[in-house]
Amino acid sequence: MLSWLDEVLIPLITSMYEAVGYLGVAIAMAVDASSFPVPSEFILPFAGFLVADPTAVEPLTGGRWLLIPTIAAATLGGLVGTWGAYAIGAYGGRPLLNRFGRIVRIDPADLDRADAFFARHGGKIVFWSRFIPLLRTAISFPAGIARMPLGRFLLYSAVGSLVWNTALIGGGAALGQNWEQVKDWLKPLDTLLLIVGVPALILVGAWRLGILARLRAWRNRRG
């Protein structure tokens, strides 16, 4: 993992930021939000370091890197990637489940329950998922499959992403040359959220879809 980050990702991100500045931040976050392995815990603090570095030149403007445009670029780029993942779920995953869902014991009634669940709680789920590893990118697919209203999905995604991006870019700017410490500080929290948050959301989703009830019924029949 460290070899990939040190030998490939960080040089690539550095070159992209040097070449296209704010646009590079937006592209990196769009890729991250599309579920590709580009961790925001690295790319955003480094952008924050550039904001703090008085010698760093933003190539699109020819001036210094500024905090607000950097955060805006990260948030807008993330929304583009998030919308793409949502669209895949809505226009790819949903038709597949409608056609083949019975194979994995997901029927139209289950999808209707998922729709109702996201209609009621989708905003909270999407917002808080932005702070949980893996879920911050993966949540877009089930939201699309459940046809969560796009405007509501993008609104909660934008607010959650804005908070996350501001924290990481601001942390990188505050630490300057030591920007990589942000990753070290986040690692224990990320691990905790991953251990607790992911199983909790999976269980809630399975319960709402009725999967847990069917599993219990199947076990009772076997017992």
Residue pairs with C-beta under 8 A, 6 or more apart in sequence:
4 37
5 39
5 42
9 38
9 39
9 42
9 43
10 42
10 46
13 24
13 28
13 42
13 43
13 46
14 46
16 24
16 27
16 28
17 24
17 25
17 46
17 47
17 50
18 59
19 59
20 27
20 59
20 60
21 58
21 59
21 60
21 61
21 65
22 58
22 60
22 61
22 69
22 70
22 72
22 73
23 60
23 73
25 43
25 44
25 47
25 70
25 73
25 74
25 77
26 73
26 74
26 76
26 77
26 80
27 77
28 38
28 43
28 77
29 40
29 43
29 44
29 73
29 74
29 75
29 77
29 78
29 81
29 165
30 77
30 78
30 80
30 81
30 84
31 38
31 81
32 38
32 39
32 40
32 43
32 78
32 81
32 137
33 77
33 78
33 79
33 80
33 81
33 82
33 84
33 85
33 137
33 140
33 161
34 81
34 82
34 84
34 85
34 137
35 85
35 137
35 138
35 140
35 141
40 74
40 136
40 164
40 165
40 168
41 168
41 182
41 183
41 186
41 190
42 180
42 183
44 74
44 165
44 168
44 169
44 172
45 168
45 169
45 171
45 172
45 175
45 179
45 180
45 182
45 183
46 172
46 179
47 65
47 70
47 74
47 169
47 172
48 70
48 168
48 169
48 170
48 171
48 172
48 173
48 174
48 175
48 179
48 182
49 172
49 173
49 175
49 176
49 177
49 179
50 56
50 58
50 65
50 70
51 64
51 65
51 66
51 67
51 70
51 169
51 172
51 173
52 172
52 173
52 174
52 176
53 65
53 176
54 64
56 64
56 65
57 63
57 64
57 65
58 64
58 65
58 66
58 69
67 169
67 170
67 173
70 169
71 162
71 165
71 166
71 169
74 161
74 165
74 169
75 158
75 161
75 162
75 165
78 157
78 161
78 165
79 154
79 157
79 158
79 161
81 137
82 140
82 154
82 157
82 161
83 140
83 150
83 154
85 137
85 140
85 141
85 144
86 140
86 141
86 143
86 144
86 148
86 150
86 153
87 144
88 141
88 144
89 140
89 141
89 142
89 143
89 144
89 145
90 144
90 145
90 147
91 144
93 141
93 144
93 145
94 111
94 144
94 145
94 147
97 106
97 111
97 145
98 108
98 111
101 107
101 108
101 110
101 111
105 211
105 214
106 209
106 211
109 210
110 209
110 210
110 211
111 145
111 146
113 208
113 209
113 210
114 142
114 145
114 146
114 205
114 208
114 209
115 146
115 147
117 146
117 205
117 208
118 125
118 142
118 143
118 146
118 147
118 148
119 148
119 149
122 143
122 146
122 148
122 152
122 153
122 156
123 152
123 155
123 156
124 156
125 139
125 143
125 201
126 139
126 143
126 148
126 153
126 156
126 157
126 160
127 156
127 157
127 159
127 160
128 160
128 197
129 135
129 136
129 138
129 139
129 160
129 197
129 201
130 136
130 157
130 160
130 161
130 163
130 164
131 160
131 163
131 164
131 193
132 193
132 194
132 197
132 198
133 190
133 193
133 194
134 194
134 198
135 197
135 198
135 201
136 164
140 153
140 157
142 205
143 153
168 182
171 179
171 182
171 185
172 179
172 182
175 181
175 182
203 212
206 212
207 213
